[in-house]
């Protein structure tokens, strides 16, 4: 489930590496960027060391573990029911997915992937799949409770299809952040396709990291709705205004599939931003909250003070409204 990008309101000095030291510098940021996971990444950190090769290696490892676009990846083998042992990355994401699946009463469910694919959210966004028999047959195998882990082995029903598109990108952000911390770099910002992990401060500006939330726009353009500060936090955003379908009555249905019915969610939510300690967690909850709706999210957050949420939605008069929950930063 594709997330829309956030605009980073950062201006940094890009430097090249000519040192072997692992020590963090006090006044110079390095910025590295490139393609990854079908989108792009940007990493800014307080050191002169160029970690491009290390980042590329880590990205390749995560891809090999969880990319359904790689035929011999761990998850592709699992979906073909080939016997194999999963790696630590897969295990980390699977266990986190299980926890969020249980806490959200199944609103977040990585076994929904085949149903999402059946709806073909592509160029013809006004064409609905009307074959209910197909959806009903696929929904028989949607239920993460049916997928279990025993040490480093996964067992599942033969026809259950697993994918981590709504959590793996956030996990990739955390992998890079944790790598930097192992190098004693405590001031950094990692961003992959709009998912962010920030630690410490922007050493160039001697201030907290500033990031921008995208303004929902149906014309395909991009502009900042508002900027916030992040410190020792992660943020992920899920938006529905770029991928949707419209029925004959003008009702808009999102690409977020209801895991109980197998049909697109009819919602007035345009975007959900979630702040959590780790980006993997924020990523998964952002998707789940899209499917749950405002009332259920508001109630859910009463028992989850560790999550800060900002919702942009369309009211009955087709005007934008916003809702900040659990002290989401102004």
DRENVEXGU-548645 format. One line per 5 residues: number of its first residue (from 0); their letters; for each residue x, y, z of N, C-alpha, C. Coordinates in Angstrom, 3 decimals, decimal comma. Example, Ala and Ser with C-alpha at 12.3 -4.5 7.8 and 13.67 -1.06 7.14 Angstrom:
BEGIN
0	AS	13,190:-5,690:7,800:12,300:-4,500:7,800:13,200:-3,300:7,800; 12,850:-2,250:7,080:13,670:-1,060:7,140:12,900:0,030:7,870
END
This chain:
BEGIN
0	XXXXX	0,846:-1,176:0,000:0,000:0,000:0,000:0,890:1,238:0,000; 0,801:1,933:-1,046:1,762:3,009:-1,252:1,475:4,201:-0,378; 2,497:4,746:0,227:2,364:5,944:1,042:2,828:7,152:0,238; 2,244:8,304:0,504:2,688:9,484:-0,218:3,877:10,101:0,491; 4,617:10,901:-0,247:5,869:11,432:0,285:5,644:12,676:1,127
5	XXXXX	6,536:12,869:2,087:6,578:14,087:2,880:7,678:14,966:2,327; 7,502:16,265:2,452:8,515:17,194:1,969:9,392:17,590:3,132; 10,654:17,316:3,037:11,565:17,654:4,117:11,987:19,107:3,991; 11,723:19,894:5,008:12,103:21,301:4,991:13,486:21,439:5,611; 14,439:20,900:4,908:15,798:20,864:5,423:16,750:21,390:4,360
10	XXXXX	17,739:22,127:4,786:18,779:22,594:3,891:20,109:22,192:4,498; 20,822:21,303:3,855:22,023:20,729:4,448:23,185:20,823:3,474; 24,369:20,733:4,034:25,589:20,721:3,255:25,918:19,292:2,885; 26,051:19,009:1,594:26,388:17,674:1,132:27,902:17,587:1,010; 28,475:16,653:1,716:29,924:16,520:1,706:30,306:15,121:1,292
15	XXXXX	31,501:14,948:0,808:32,006:13,629:0,439:32,932:13,133:1,523; 33,143:11,831:1,521:33,907:11,202:2,585:35,366:11,031:2,192; 36,251:11,467:3,087:37,678:11,251:2,878:38,348:10,913:4,205; 37,591:10,189:5,057:38,122:9,853:6,364:37,645:8,480:6,764; 38,387:7,826:7,649:38,012:6,505:8,136:37,447:6,555:9,537
20	XXXXX	37,368:7,725:10,140:36,916:7,837:11,518:35,434:7,514:11,634; 35,072:6,935:12,800:33,672:6,666:13,074:33,060:7,728:13,978; 33,862:8,669:14,429:33,371:9,681:15,365:32,419:10,644:14,672; 31,379:11,045:15,417:30,433:12,013:14,894:31,050:13,398:14,955; 30,906:14,163:13,885:31,399:15,528:13,877:30,370:16,453:14,491
25	XXXXX	30,770:17,642:14,826:29,901:18,563:15,537:29,214:19,583:14,645; 29,705:19,786:13,420:29,192:20,924:12,662:28,892:20,628:11,204; 29,158:19,417:10,738:28,969:19,143:9,315:28,039:17,951:9,139; 26,996:18,137:8,355:26,112:17,035:7,996:26,528:16,441:6,661; 26,339:15,157:6,529:26,452:14,484:5,243:25,051:14,116:4,793
30	XXXXX	24,766:14,304:3,535:23,476:13,904:2,984:23,699:12,905:1,866; 23,059:11,749:1,972:23,120:10,716:0,948:21,708:10,414:0,471; 21,551:10,128:-0,798:20,226:9,831:-1,334:20,350:8,913:-2,532; 19,240:8,295:-2,899:19,231:7,405:-4,043:17,933:6,624:-4,112; 17,808:5,751:-5,118:16,590:4,950:-5,261:16,599:3,732:-4,350
35	XXXXX	15,416:3,357:-3,868:15,285:2,141:-3,059:13,811:1,788:-2,911; 13,495:0,512:-2,850:12,143:0,011:-2,583:11,102:0,606:-3,522; 11,465:0,898:-4,756:10,514:1,490:-5,689:10,244:2,947:-5,441; 11,018:3,566:-4,549:10,884:4,995:-4,262:12,293:5,562:-4,092; 12,503:6,464:-3,154:13,839:7,032:-2,955:14,109:7,182:-1,467
40	XXXXX	15,385:7,312:-1,147:15,764:7,535:0,244:16,619:8,785:0,364; 16,619:9,353:1,567:17,475:10,483:1,893:17,910:10,311:3,340; 19,213:10,371:3,581:19,741:10,225:4,931:20,666:11,395:5,210; 20,443:12,075:6,314:21,263:13,207:6,736:21,810:12,892:8,115; 23,115:12,978:8,280:23,685:12,608:9,571:24,954:13,399:9,850
45	XXXXX	25,260:13,549:11,135:26,381:14,389:11,561:27,685:13,587:11,569; 28,224:13,398:10,395:29,508:12,724:10,230:30,009:12,999:8,825; 31,313:12,903:8,629:31,873:13,096:7,297:32,043:11,778:6,545; 31,677:10,682:7,155:31,878:9,378:6,539:30,758:9,069:5,555; 31,139:8,586:4,382:30,175:8,212:3,354:29,795:6,742:3,540
50	XXXXX	28,544:6,508:3,908:28,074:5,140:4,138:27,203:4,622:2,996; 27,380:5,145:1,805:26,548:4,730:0,673:26,583:3,219:0,459; 27,767:2,644:0,432:27,888:1,201:0,182:27,214:0,395:1,283; 27,375:0,833:2,517:26,743:0,120:3,626:25,220:0,219:3,542; 24,710:1,405:3,192:23,260:1,564:3,058:22,732:0,652:1,946
55	XXXXX	23,416:0,659:0,799:22,977:-0,175:-0,328:22,962:-1,651:0,058; 23,947:-2,065:0,827:24,009:-3,451:1,266:22,839:-3,792:2,185; 22,535:-2,901:3,112:21,420:-3,134:4,030:20,088:-3,145:3,281; 19,930:-2,236:2,334:18,706:-2,222:1,530:18,543:-3,535:0,771; 19,625:-4,034:0,221:19,572:-5,288:-0,542:19,162:-6,453:0,353
60	XXXXX	19,660:-6,460:1,576:19,327:-7,534:2,518:17,841:-7,495:2,879; 17,325:-6,303:3,168:15,912:-6,174:3,509:15,039:-6,559:2,315; 15,425:-6,128:1,125:14,699:-6,495:-0,089:14,681:-8,000:-0,291; 15,833:-8,627:-0,106:15,937:-10,071:-0,300:15,081:-10,832:0,707; 14,839:-10,208:1,830:14,000:-10,825:2,845:12,518:-10,654:2,553
65	XXXXX	12,078:-9,442:2,165:10,645:-9,140:2,179:10,042:-8,575:0,906; 10,779:-8,499:-0,179:10,219:-7,943:-1,409:9,480:-9,017:-2,212; 8,197:-8,778:-2,463:7,430:-9,709:-3,297:7,747:-9,515:-4,779; 8,560:-8,512:-5,097:8,961:-8,269:-6,486:10,232:-9,034:-6,855; 10,858:-9,669:-5,872:12,044:-10,485:-6,120:11,634:-11,952:-6,019
70	XXXXX	11,826:-12,701:-7,095:11,277:-14,055:-7,166:11,905:-15,016:-6,164; 13,157:-14,776:-5,792:13,821:-15,697:-4,865:13,975:-15,105:-3,459; 13,193:-14,073:-3,156:13,238:-13,488:-1,811:12,630:-14,463:-0,805; 12,863:-14,206:0,480:12,310:-15,067:1,521:10,786:-15,112:1,442; 10,178:-13,957:1,260:8,716:-13,912:1,259:8,131:-14,546:-0,001
75	XXXXX	8,826:-14,430:-1,127:8,353:-15,074:-2,360:8,406:-16,592:-2,233; 9,461:-17,096:-1,629:9,570:-18,540:-1,399:8,455:-19,016:-0,473; 8,201:-18,222:0,560:7,140:-18,578:1,498:5,791:-18,625:0,797; 5,520:-17,631:-0,045:4,238:-17,588:-0,747:4,090:-18,714:-1,763; 5,214:-19,282:-2,216:5,165:-20,466:-3,097:5,199:-21,760:-2,288
80	XXXXX	5,174:-21,618:-0,965:5,176:-22,776:-0,061:6,430:-23,627:-0,186; 7,551:-22,958:-0,471:8,830:-23,657:-0,515:9,427:-23,692:0,885; 9,918:-24,822:1,344:10,509:-24,898:2,687:11,786:-24,060:2,775; 11,881:-23,258:3,808:13,075:-22,439:3,994:13,065:-21,855:5,406; 14,185:-21,294:5,793:14,333:-20,649:7,098:14,356:-19,139:6,885
85	XXXXX	13,514:-18,419:7,625:13,482:-16,960:7,477:14,666:-16,332:8,213; 14,972:-15,082:7,870:16,072:-14,382:8,517:15,549:-13,502:9,654; 16,469:-12,817:10,315:16,115:-11,999:11,472:15,206:-10,832:11,095; 15,446:-10,237:9,918:14,628:-9,110:9,474:13,171:-9,541:9,291; 12,985:-10,660:8,628:11,634:-11,177:8,413:10,956:-11,444:9,747
90	XXXXX	11,682:-12,052:10,654:11,116:-12,373:11,964:10,701:-11,109:12,711; 11,547:-10,084:12,680:11,229:-8,823:13,360:9,932:-8,220:12,838; 9,795:-8,183:11,521:8,611:-7,572:10,914:7,377:-8,437:11,139; 7,543:-9,736:11,048:6,405:-10,635:11,265:5,859:-10,491:12,683; 6,736:-10,490:13,670:6,291:-10,391:15,059:5,623:-9,040:15,337
95	XXXXX	6,171:-7,971:14,771:5,542:-6,654:14,920:4,175:-6,632:14,247; 4,073:-7,258:13,081:2,799:-7,320:12,366:1,752:-8,069:13,168; 2,158:-9,171:13,774:1,240:-9,956:14,606:0,684:-9,110:15,755; 1,565:-8,368:16,401:1,153:-7,550:17,540:0,153:-6,485:17,115; 0,444:-5,785:16,016:-0,445:-4,722:15,556:-1,738:-5,297:14,999
100	XXXXX	-1,662:-6,438:14,360:-2,860:-7,140:13,892:-3,805:-7,418:15,057; -3,259:-7,920:16,141:-4,078:-8,247:17,312:-4,629:-6,990:17,971; -3,814:-5,952:18,101:-4,255:-4,734:18,780:-5,319:-3,984:17,991; -5,269:-4,075:16,658:-6,234:-3,362:15,820:-7,405:-4,247:15,399; -7,522:-5,417:16,026:-8,603:-6,354:15,699:-8,616:-6,688:14,210
105	XXXXX	-7,425:-6,854:13,648:-7,304:-7,279:12,263:-7,370:-6,185:11,226; -7,495:-4,928:11,626:-7,512:-3,836:10,644:-6,193:-3,783:9,879; -5,101:-4,149:10,560:-3,812:-4,310:9,889:-3,586:-5,798:9,703; -3,549:-6,242:8,451:-3,419:-7,671:8,167:-2,589:-7,887:6,898; -1,338:-8,325:7,033:-0,469:-8,538:5,873:-0,910:-9,664:4,944
110	XXXXX	-1,971:-10,403:5,291:-2,445:-11,451:4,391:-3,504:-10,941:3,409; -3,761:-9,648:3,379:-4,779:-9,072:2,497:-4,236:-8,802:1,089; -2,957:-9,036:0,856:-2,302:-8,627:-0,386:-2,945:-9,131:-1,659; -3,359:-10,384:-1,704:-3,973:-10,917:-2,923:-5,294:-10,231:-3,238; -6,005:-9,813:-2,220:-7,270:-9,106:-2,435:-6,991:-7,714:-2,986
115	XXXXX	-5,977:-7,048:-2,434:-5,576:-5,735:-2,951:-5,197:-5,847:-4,424; -4,430:-6,881:-4,764:-4,014:-7,070:-6,159:-5,217:-7,318:-7,065; -6,231:-8,028:-6,557:-7,403:-8,347:-7,369:-8,198:-7,107:-7,754; -8,118:-6,078:-6,905:-8,859:-4,861:-7,207:-8,156:-3,989:-8,238; -6,914:-4,259:-8,529:-6,180:-3,589:-9,617:-6,329:-2,078:-9,586
120	XXXXX	-5,836:-1,456:-8,526:-5,865:0,003:-8,473:-4,816:0,557:-9,427; -5,191:0,704:-10,675:-4,252:1,166:-11,685:-4,726:2,426:-12,359; -4,440:2,535:-13,664:-4,744:3,757:-14,406:-6,252:3,998:-14,510; -7,024:2,929:-14,688:-8,472:3,083:-14,815:-9,104:3,049:-13,434; -8,995:4,168:-12,728:-9,430:4,197:-11,334:-10,945:4,193:-11,175
125	XXXXX	-11,685:4,351:-12,276:-13,143:4,343:-12,179:-13,748:2,969:-12,455; -12,908:2,006:-12,764:-13,409:0,662:-13,076:-13,368:-0,209:-11,835; -14,509:-0,687:-11,420:-14,594:-1,537:-10,246:-14,590:-3,010:-10,646; -13,982:-3,834:-9,825:-14,092:-5,267:-9,985:-15,455:-5,690:-9,433; -16,256:-6,345:-10,249:-17,612:-6,695:-9,809:-17,768:-8,190:-9,542
130	XXXXX	-16,706:-8,951:-9,702:-16,763:-10,386:-9,510:-16,638:-10,713:-8,025; -17,777:-10,748:-7,329:-17,763:-11,007:-5,889:-17,283:-12,412:-5,575; -17,448:-13,330:-6,511:-16,994:-14,710:-6,290:-15,483:-14,745:-6,114; -14,769:-13,944:-6,922:-13,307:-13,882:-6,815:-12,887:-13,345:-5,461; -13,521:-12,257:-5,044:-13,174:-11,655:-3,754:-13,474:-12,615:-2,612
135	XXXXX	-14,647:-13,230:-2,656:-15,022:-14,159:-1,586:-14,054:-15,334:-1,507; -13,606:-15,818:-2,646:-12,682:-16,959:-2,637:-11,324:-16,566:-2,072; -10,869:-15,355:-2,362:-9,585:-14,884:-1,836:-9,670:-14,592:-0,344; -10,806:-14,093:0,108:-10,957:-13,735:1,513:-10,925:-14,958:2,433; -11,117:-16,138:1,902:-11,045:-17,351:2,711:-9,651:-17,543:3,313
140	XXXXX	-8,654:-16,931:2,691:-7,273:-17,138:3,130:-6,668:-15,893:3,776; -7,540:-14,922:4,113:-7,091:-13,695:4,771:-7,310:-13,821:6,268; -6,234:-13,934:7,006:-6,319:-14,022:8,466:-4,919:-14,319:8,985; -4,277:-13,319:9,550:-2,900:-13,506:10,021:-2,832:-14,510:11,173; -3,953:-14,762:11,835:-3,959:-15,779:12,879:-3,619:-17,164:12,332
145	XXXXX	-3,867:-17,352:11,028:-3,592:-18,649:10,415:-2,117:-18,837:10,055; -1,341:-17,762:10,208:0,093:-17,818:9,912:0,837:-17,801:11,241; 1,666:-18,795:11,483:2,347:-18,912:12,769:3,852:-19,050:12,571; 4,579:-18,664:13,589:6,035:-18,738:13,557:6,516:-19,651:14,672; 7,480:-20,476:14,342:8,133:-21,344:15,308:9,632:-21,200:15,111
150	XXXXX	10,255:-20,446:16,003:11,667:-20,094:15,868:11,860:-19,319:14,560; 12,500:-19,901:13,558:12,713:-19,193:12,287:11,988:-19,897:11,132; 10,898:-20,570:11,464:10,096:-21,221:10,444:8,673:-20,669:10,494; 8,113:-20,429:9,314:6,749:-19,924:9,190:5,878:-21,017:8,595; 4,712:-21,215:9,175:3,741:-22,130:8,575:2,456:-21,364:8,303
155	XXXXX	1,825:-21,690:7,185:0,622:-20,979:6,764:-0,213:-21,884:5,868; -1,503:-21,564:5,666:-2,303:-22,288:4,674:-1,683:-22,129:3,287; -1,811:-23,128:2,453:-1,152:-23,135:1,149:-1,516:-21,923:0,298; -2,755:-21,469:0,374:-3,212:-20,374:-0,488:-3,149:-19,003:0,165; -2,588:-18,922:1,362:-2,445:-17,614:2,011:-1,234:-16,888:1,453
160	XXXXX	-1,449:-15,644:1,073:-0,406:-14,805:0,467:-0,021:-13,718:1,461; 1,254:-13,635:1,756:1,752:-12,685:2,757:2,584:-11,595:2,092; 2,350:-10,354:2,494:3,210:-9,272:2,034:3,298:-8,211:3,127; 4,431:-7,503:3,150:4,690:-6,520:4,200:4,810:-5,105:3,636; 4,094:-4,816:2,555:4,223:-3,507:1,917:3,850:-2,356:2,834
165	XXXXX	3,003:-2,603:3,833:2,546:-1,526:4,706:3,388:-1,383:5,964; 4,499:-2,091:6,039:5,350:-2,010:7,221:6,838:-2,102:6,893; 7,186:-2,734:5,773:8,599:-2,992:5,459:9,389:-1,719:5,175; 8,743:-0,729:4,574:9,450:0,516:4,283:9,863:1,210:5,571; 8,931:1,255:6,539:9,262:1,818:7,840:10,361:1,033:8,525
170	XXXXX	10,333:-0,284:8,368:11,379:-1,113:8,958:12,728:-0,790:8,330; 12,747:-0,576:7,013:13,991:-0,200:6,346:14,571:1,094:6,892; 13,692:2,040:7,221:14,132:3,288:7,848:14,821:2,998:9,175; 14,200:2,134:9,977:14,777:1,791:11,279:16,119:1,078:11,138; 16,247:0,232:10,132:17,505:-0,493:9,916:18,655:0,480:9,685
175	XXXXX	18,414:1,495:8,873:19,460:2,491:8,611:19,752:3,304:9,863; 18,705:3,706:10,580:18,905:4,466:11,809:19,704:3,686:12,842; 19,383:2,423:13,013:20,103:1,598:13,987:21,550:1,364:13,560; 21,786:1,293:12,259:23,161:1,187:11,766:23,968:2,418:12,164; 23,386:3,595:11,953:24,090:4,826:12,308:24,375:4,883:13,807
180	XXXXX	23,434:4,444:14,604:23,641:4,461:16,048:24,768:3,515:16,468; 24,902:2,396:15,742:26,028:1,497:16,038:27,367:2,134:15,698; 27,320:3,137:14,834:28,523:3,889:14,485:28,686:5,119:15,383; 27,939:5,166:16,460:27,993:6,270:17,428:27,547:7,597:16,838; 26,676:7,535:15,838:26,091:8,749:15,260:24,707:8,913:15,864
185	XXXXX	24,535:9,958:16,641:23,294:10,152:17,390:22,429:11,284:16,843; 22,924:11,996:15,839:22,167:13,085:15,220:21,962:12,756:13,739; 20,727:12,380:13,403:20,481:11,982:12,016:18,993:12,036:11,699; 18,697:12,034:10,402:17,335:11,899:9,904:17,364:10,945:8,715; 16,554:9,903:8,782:16,438:8,923:7,699:15,038:9,023:7,122
190	XXXXX	14,947:9,084:5,796:13,647:9,167:5,129:13,629:8,227:3,928; 12,607:7,390:3,850:12,387:6,530:2,687:10,942:6,710:2,236; 10,750:7,269:1,061:9,412:7,441:0,517:8,450:8,146:1,446; 8,963:9,068:2,263:8,108:9,833:3,162:8,050:9,317:4,578; 8,580:8,122:4,837:8,620:7,585:6,197:9,923:8,029:6,856
195	XXXXX	9,854:8,484:8,107:10,966:9,225:8,703:11,330:8,698:10,088; 12,621:8,690:10,351:13,141:8,449:11,706:14,133:9,561:12,006; 13,919:10,284:13,109:14,791:11,399:13,474:15,353:11,162:14,876; 16,635:11,427:15,008:17,279:11,321:16,311:18,189:12,527:16,515; 18,280:12,991:17,757:19,130:14,133:18,052:18,624:15,391:17,390
200	XXXXX	19,545:16,125:16,751:19,172:17,391:16,123:19,922:17,579:14,815; 19,488:18,567:14,070:20,180:18,968:12,850:21,387:19,801:13,264; 22,577:19,214:13,200:23,770:19,877:13,716:24,118:21,135:12,916; 23,795:21,149:11,631:24,059:22,356:10,838:23,253:23,540:11,357; 22,005:23,283:11,703:21,118:24,366:12,151:21,050:24,497:13,668
205	XXXXX	21,642:23,504:14,358:21,608:23,494:15,825:20,171:23,593:16,337; 19,296:22,823:15,729:17,884:22,814:16,113:17,281:21,456:15,804; 16,062:21,254:16,256:15,370:19,995:15,986:15,146:19,825:14,488; 14,984:18,587:14,076:14,691:18,313:12,668:13,296:18,830:12,328; 13,196:19,549:11,213:11,912:20,067:10,746:11,482:19,306:9,504
210	XXXXX	10,259:18,818:9,520:9,722:18,097:8,372:8,349:18,658:8,041; 7,937:18,472:6,809:6,653:19,013:6,371:5,648:17,928:6,073; 4,398:18,155:6,436:3,310:17,264:6,065:2,724:17,726:4,743; 2,537:16,783:3,847:1,971:17,082:2,536:0,526:17,551:2,664; 0,152:18,495:1,819:-1,250:18,910:1,719:-1,965:17,984:0,743
215	XXXXX	-3,092:17,380:1,127:-3,833:16,527:0,193:-4,279:17,311:-1,033; -3,899:16,814:-2,201:-4,281:17,467:-3,457:-4,664:16,398:-4,468; -5,787:16,598:-5,123:-6,268:15,627:-6,099:-5,726:15,887:-7,497; -4,981:16,990:-7,667:-4,465:17,323:-8,988:-3,069:16,747:-9,229; -2,558:15,962:-8,271:-1,240:15,367:-8,431:-0,104:16,268:-8,012
220	XXXXX	-0,410:17,517:-7,635:0,632:18,438:-7,200:1,079:18,142:-5,779; 2,069:18,897:-5,336:2,617:18,687:-4,004:2,901:20,022:-3,342; 2,433:20,165:-2,111:2,703:21,372:-1,344:2,638:21,029:0,147; 3,286:21,870:0,948:3,363:21,610:2,382:2,110:22,123:3,086; 1,490:21,252:3,877:0,336:21,661:4,678:0,801:22,371:5,938
225	XXXXX	1,754:21,777:6,636:2,365:22,423:7,780:3,667:21,719:8,122; 4,542:22,411:8,838:5,825:21,849:9,259:5,792:21,576:10,750; 6,469:20,495:11,159:6,562:20,158:12,579:8,012:19,796:12,901; 8,307:19,730:14,184:9,638:19,329:14,641:9,584:17,906:15,173; 10,627:17,137:14,859:10,758:15,783:15,367:12,080:15,651:16,113
230	XXXXX	12,038:15,013:17,271:13,261:14,736:18,012:13,118:13,379:18,687; 14,007:12,474:18,320:13,976:11,115:18,873:12,618:10,458:18,646; 12,065:10,668:17,448:10,768:10,119:17,069:10,805:9,669:15,617; 9,793:8,895:15,243:9,611:8,479:13,855:8,209:8,856:13,409; 8,027:9,054:12,107:6,710:9,412:11,595:6,464:8,750:10,251
235	XXXXX	5,243:8,266:10,074:4,817:7,707:8,796:3,447:8,268:8,455; 3,164:8,387:7,165:1,898:8,951:6,714:1,293:8,065:5,635; -0,003:7,838:5,745:-0,743:7,103:4,727:-1,790:8,026:4,137; -1,786:8,145:2,812:-2,751:9,013:2,144:-3,587:8,246:1,146; -4,836:8,666:0,970:-5,750:7,973:0,057:-6,133:8,814:-1,154
240	XXXXX	-5,668:10,045:-1,219:-6,170:10,960:-2,246:-5,470:10,785:-3,594; -4,476:9,917:-3,675:-3,816:9,687:-4,966:-4,221:8,360:-5,579; -4,685:7,420:-4,759:-5,113:6,116:-5,272:-6,516:5,826:-4,749; -7,493:5,973:-5,629:-8,877:5,730:-5,229:-9,705:5,422:-6,472; -10,918:4,945:-6,233:-11,873:4,724:-7,304:-13,172:5,436:-6,955
245	XXXXX	-13,934:5,769:-7,977:-15,185:6,487:-7,775:-16,323:5,700:-8,407; -17,425:5,509:-7,663:-18,555:4,772:-8,228:-19,473:5,705:-9,007; -20,567:5,139:-9,516:-21,458:5,918:-10,382:-22,143:7,058:-9,643; -22,138:7,004:-8,302:-22,755:8,063:-7,505:-21,751:9,094:-7,008; -20,498:8,953:-7,436:-19,475:9,903:-7,033:-18,824:9,590:-5,707
250	XXXXX	-19,159:8,445:-5,115:-18,539:8,053:-3,856:-17,106:7,590:-4,100; -16,208:8,053:-3,265:-14,783:7,726:-3,420:-14,400:6,573:-2,496; -13,735:5,586:-3,067:-13,274:4,423:-2,313:-11,754:4,361:-2,373; -11,132:4,133:-1,223:-9,686:4,169:-1,162:-9,064:2,847:-1,557; -7,737:2,874:-1,790:-6,999:1,644:-2,091:-6,746:0,830:-0,818
255	XXXXX	-7,133:1,369:0,345:-7,043:0,619:1,591:-8,221:-0,353:1,638; -7,925:-1,644:1,611:-8,976:-2,651:1,564:-9,417:-3,031:2,977; -10,712:-3,108:3,168:-11,268:-3,547:4,444:-10,941:-5,027:4,622; -10,184:-5,343:5,665:-9,724:-6,721:5,858:-10,836:-7,658:6,307; -11,998:-7,128:6,644:-13,134:-7,967:7,042:-14,023:-8,315:5,854
260	XXXXX	-14,131:-7,390:4,889:-15,045:-7,593:3,765:-14,351:-7,888:2,457; -13,110:-7,418:2,312:-12,398:-7,589:1,052:-12,696:-6,511:0,033; -13,450:-5,497:0,450:-13,823:-4,422:-0,467:-13,144:-3,110:-0,045; -12,950:-2,191:-0,998:-12,306:-0,915:-0,667:-13,065:-0,164:0,412; -12,312:0,502:1,279:-12,919:1,266:2,358:-13,486:2,575:1,819
265	XXXXX	-14,729:2,836:2,166:-15,335:4,132:1,838:-15,040:5,052:3,017; -14,276:6,097:2,799:-13,818:6,912:3,908:-13,705:8,372:3,506; -13,808:9,237:4,510:-13,572:10,657:4,278:-12,174:11,070:4,729; -11,383:10,110:5,195:-10,011:10,401:5,616:-9,124:10,543:4,383; -8,370:11,632:4,333:-7,459:11,877:3,221:-6,026:11,489:3,561
270	XXXXX	-5,621:11,707:4,807:-4,291:11,291:5,223:-4,245:11,098:6,732; -3,395:10,171:7,140:-3,149:9,912:8,553:-1,649:9,906:8,774; -1,165:10,761:9,679:0,244:10,775:10,066:0,358:10,249:11,490; 1,284:9,323:11,694:1,471:8,707:13,002:2,911:8,909:13,460; 3,068:9,381:14,681:4,388:9,513:15,293:4,530:8,430:16,362
275	XXXXX	5,622:7,682:16,278:5,927:6,637:17,246:7,431:6,613:17,445; 7,892:5,789:18,361:9,332:5,714:18,586:10,054:5,132:17,382; 9,505:4,046:16,811:10,115:3,383:15,663:9,264:3,594:14,419; 9,903:3,688:13,271:9,185:3,963:12,030:8,355:2,765:11,580; 8,836:1,558:11,833:8,068:0,368:11,481:6,683:0,411:12,122
280	XXXXX	6,633:0,779:13,385:5,364:0,825:14,107:4,474:1,932:13,553; 5,051:3,107:13,325:4,282:4,221:12,770:3,728:3,868:11,393; 4,515:3,189:10,587:4,125:2,806:9,233:2,891:1,910:9,252; 2,927:0,883:10,080:1,813:-0,066:10,137:0,545:0,578:10,669; 0,684:1,377:11,731:-0,501:2,006:12,303:-1,119:3,028:11,347
285	XXXXX	-0,313:3,703:10,561:-0,860:4,676:9,613:-1,815:3,999:8,638; -1,453:2,798:8,179:-2,328:2,041:7,288:-3,573:1,552:8,025; -3,371:1,007:9,214:-4,505:0,492:9,989:-5,521:1,582:10,291; -5,038:2,769:10,654:-5,937:3,854:11,031:-6,762:4,342:9,851; -6,210:4,239:8,639:-7,003:4,581:7,455:-8,233:3,701:7,369
290	XXXXX	-8,053:2,417:7,650:-9,155:1,468:7,534:-10,125:1,557:8,702; -9,642:1,955:9,871:-10,478:1,958:11,075:-11,478:3,108:11,114; -11,115:4,254:10,569:-11,992:5,408:10,629:-11,763:6,242:11,877; -12,218:7,486:11,845:-11,889:8,465:12,883:-12,393:8,050:14,262; -13,627:7,596:14,360:-14,179:7,263:15,679:-13,405:6,131:16,349
295	XXXXX	-13,125:5,079:15,614:-12,407:3,945:16,191:-10,966:4,327:16,533; -10,342:5,155:15,702:-8,976:5,596:15,983:-8,948:6,426:17,257; -9,893:7,339:17,396:-9,956:8,193:18,589:-10,083:7,347:19,852; -10,932:6,351:19,816:-11,116:5,466:20,970:-9,869:4,622:21,216; -9,271:4,105:20,144:-8,072:3,267:20,244:-6,928:4,018:20,908
300	XXXXX	-6,784:5,279:20,566:-5,641:6,060:21,059:-5,748:6,407:22,544; -6,918:6,265:23,121:-7,065:6,517:24,553:-6,218:5,538:25,366; -6,003:4,346:24,833:-5,186:3,346:25,526:-3,800:3,192:24,896; -3,476:4,097:23,968:-2,155:4,064:23,333:-1,557:5,472:23,309; -1,206:5,993:24,476:-0,672:7,364:24,547:0,680:7,515:23,864
305	XXXXX	1,344:6,398:23,559:2,658:6,464:22,907:2,562:6,830:21,425; 1,348:6,826:20,885:1,140:7,156:19,476:0,514:8,542:19,348; 1,117:9,398:18,530:0,564:10,711:18,229:0,044:10,688:16,795; -1,133:11,242:16,574:-1,782:11,090:15,272:-2,356:12,415:14,785; -2,210:12,642:13,482:-2,788:13,828:12,847:-3,561:13,357:11,622
310	XXXXX	-4,862:13,686:11,592:-5,744:13,241:10,518:-6,248:14,441:9,729; -6,152:14,346:8,419:-6,772:15,323:7,531:-7,945:14,625:6,854; -9,138:15,203:6,971:-10,313:14,548:6,401:-11,218:15,567:5,723; -12,165:15,059:4,980:-13,115:15,893:4,251:-14,462:15,840:4,970; -14,989:16,998:5,369:-16,254:17,011:6,103:-17,453:16,914:5,157
315	XXXXX	-18,636:17,001:5,712:-19,853:16,848:4,917:-20,035:17,953:3,889; -19,319:19,052:4,076:-19,406:20,171:3,124:-18,242:20,151:2,136; -17,554:19,012:2,062:-16,412:18,835:1,152:-15,280:19,811:1,433; -15,138:20,170:2,717:-14,046:21,031:3,140:-13,059:20,224:3,982; -11,786:20,612:3,905:-10,780:19,938:4,711:-10,932:20,293:6,186
320	XXXXX	-10,825:19,293:7,032:-10,727:19,492:8,468:-9,553:18,672:8,980; -9,048:19,037:10,152:-7,931:18,306:10,736:-8,244:17,917:12,168; -7,596:16,859:12,617:-7,771:16,390:13,983:-6,430:15,908:14,497; -5,920:16,560:15,558:-4,689:16,128:16,194:-5,013:15,364:17,472; -4,391:14,235:17,665:-4,673:13,377:18,809:-3,400:13,023:19,568
325	XXXXX	-3,520:12,907:20,875:-2,398:12,553:21,759:-1,227:13,519:21,630; -1,555:14,798:21,571:-0,546:15,857:21,550:0,361:15,803:20,327; -0,243:15,535:19,175:0,524:15,648:17,925:1,076:17,066:17,838; 2,352:17,258:17,501:2,968:18,595:17,550:2,320:19,589:16,593; 2,218:20,831:17,064:1,680:21,910:16,234:2,747:22,426:15,269
END
